[in-house]
Amino acid sequence: QVQLVESGGGLVQAGGSLRLSCAASGRTFSSYAMGWFRQAPGKEREFVGTISSNGGRVLYADSVKGRFTITRDNAKHTVYLQMNSLKLEDTAVYYCAADVLFTVVAARYDYWGQGTQVTVSS
C-alpha cells in the first residue's frame, strides 16, 4: 500500500514557475515508477510525465517537454515536478500516481494522490 500526498500548487502568472512535490508513505517507494497527470475542468485526465523507479528513465508529454522536469529522491520518498514557462493551458489539478510499471497509461496506476490545483493567470 502506498499513500501519496501532493503539495506545491497555487496561482502563478504565465511564464512563471512552480514546483510540485509528491510525498509517498511506505518502505517500497523505490520500487515504483511515479507518474504525473493533470485534469482541467471539463477535460479528460491527461499524462504529463513519468519517471522510472530508479530515476533512470523519464518520459514527458509533448505539451510539456522542455518546460517540465520530473525528478525523484528515493531517500526522501518524494517525487518532484518542476514546471517552468507556465502557460494558461497548464491550469489543471495535478496528480501524482505510483505503479510498478513504467507506463503512460493512467488506468495502469494503482495509487493516486488527492491532487493539487495549479492555476496560471495572464
C-alpha positions as CSV (number, residue, x, y, z in Angstrom):
1,Q,0.0,0.0,0.0
2,V,1.3,3.5,-1.0
3,Q,-0.2,6.8,0.1
4,L,0.6,9.8,-1.9
5,V,0.3,13.5,-1.0
6,E,0.9,16.3,-3.4
7,S,1.8,19.8,-2.5
8,G,3.1,23.0,-4.0
9,G,0.2,24.0,-6.2
10,G,-1.0,27.6,-6.4
11,L,-1.6,30.6,-8.5
12,V,1.2,31.8,-10.8
13,Q,1.4,34.2,-13.7
14,A,2.0,32.9,-17.2
15,G,5.7,32.5,-17.8
16,G,6.3,31.7,-14.1
17,S,7.4,28.5,-12.3
18,L,6.1,26.2,-9.7
19,R,7.5,23.0,-8.2
20,L,5.1,20.3,-7.1
21,S,6.1,17.6,-4.6
22,C,4.5,14.2,-4.1
23,A,5.4,12.6,-0.8
24,A,4.9,8.8,-0.5
25,S,4.4,6.6,2.5
26,G,5.6,3.1,2.7
27,R,9.0,1.5,2.5
28,T,8.7,0.3,-1.1
29,F,8.7,3.8,-2.8
30,S,11.9,2.9,-4.7
31,S,10.0,0.0,-6.3
32,Y,7.5,2.2,-8.1
33,A,7.5,4.3,-11.2
34,M,5.9,7.6,-10.5
35,G,3.7,9.4,-12.9
36,W,2.2,12.9,-13.0
37,F,-1.1,13.6,-14.6
38,R,-3.4,16.6,-14.8
39,Q,-7.0,17.3,-15.3
40,A,-8.5,20.5,-16.4
41,P,-12.2,21.4,-15.9
42,G,-14.3,19.6,-18.4
43,K,-11.4,17.6,-19.8
44,E,-10.1,14.1,-19.5
45,R,-7.2,13.3,-17.2
46,E,-4.0,13.5,-19.3
47,F,-0.5,12.2,-19.0
48,V,2.2,14.8,-18.0
49,G,5.2,12.6,-17.4
50,T,6.6,9.6,-15.6
51,I,9.9,8.6,-14.0
52,S,11.2,5.1,-13.5
53,S,11.7,3.6,-10.1
54,N,15.5,4.4,-10.0
55,G,15.1,7.7,-11.9
56,G,17.0,6.5,-14.9
57,R,14.2,6.9,-17.4
58,V,11.9,9.9,-17.7
59,L,9.2,10.4,-20.3
60,Y,7.1,13.6,-20.9
61,A,4.1,14.5,-22.9
62,D,4.9,16.6,-25.9
63,S,2.9,19.5,-24.4
64,V,5.3,19.9,-21.5
65,K,8.5,18.7,-23.0
66,G,11.3,21.2,-22.4
67,R,9.3,23.1,-19.8
68,F,8.7,20.5,-17.1
69,T,11.2,18.3,-15.3
70,I,10.5,15.3,-13.1
71,T,12.9,14.1,-10.5
72,R,12.8,11.9,-7.5
73,D,14.6,11.4,-4.2
74,N,14.1,7.8,-3.1
75,A,15.7,8.5,0.3
76,K,13.0,11.1,0.9
77,H,10.2,9.1,-0.7
78,T,9.4,12.1,-2.8
79,V,8.9,12.9,-6.5
80,Y,9.0,16.4,-7.9
81,L,7.5,18.2,-10.9
82,Q,9.4,21.3,-11.8
83,M,7.2,23.4,-14.1
84,N,8.8,26.4,-15.9
85,S,7.5,28.7,-18.6
86,L,3.9,28.0,-17.4
87,K,1.1,28.7,-19.9
88,L,-2.6,29.3,-19.4
89,E,-3.3,25.9,-20.7
90,D,-1.3,24.3,-17.9
91,T,-4.1,25.2,-15.5
92,A,-5.4,22.0,-14.0
93,V,-5.4,19.7,-11.0
94,Y,-2.2,17.8,-10.9
95,Y,-2.0,14.3,-9.6
96,C,0.9,12.0,-8.8
97,A,0.5,8.3,-9.2
98,A,2.5,5.2,-8.5
99,D,2.8,1.9,-10.3
100,V,5.3,-0.9,-10.5
101,L,5.4,-0.5,-14.3
102,F,6.8,2.4,-16.2
103,T,3.8,3.5,-18.2
104,V,1.9,6.5,-19.6
105,V,-1.4,4.9,-19.1
106,A,-3.4,6.3,-16.2
107,A,-5.5,3.3,-15.8
108,R,-2.5,1.2,-15.0
109,Y,-1.5,3.2,-12.0
110,D,-2.6,1.6,-8.7
111,Y,-2.1,4.5,-6.3
112,W,-3.1,8.2,-6.6
113,G,-2.7,11.3,-4.6
114,Q,-5.6,13.7,-4.0
115,G,-4.3,16.3,-6.4
116,T,-3.1,19.9,-6.1
117,Q,-4.5,22.8,-8.1
118,V,-2.3,24.8,-10.4
119,T,-3.8,28.0,-11.8
120,V,-1.9,30.0,-14.4
121,S,-3.1,33.6,-14.9
122,S,-2.4,36.1,-17.7
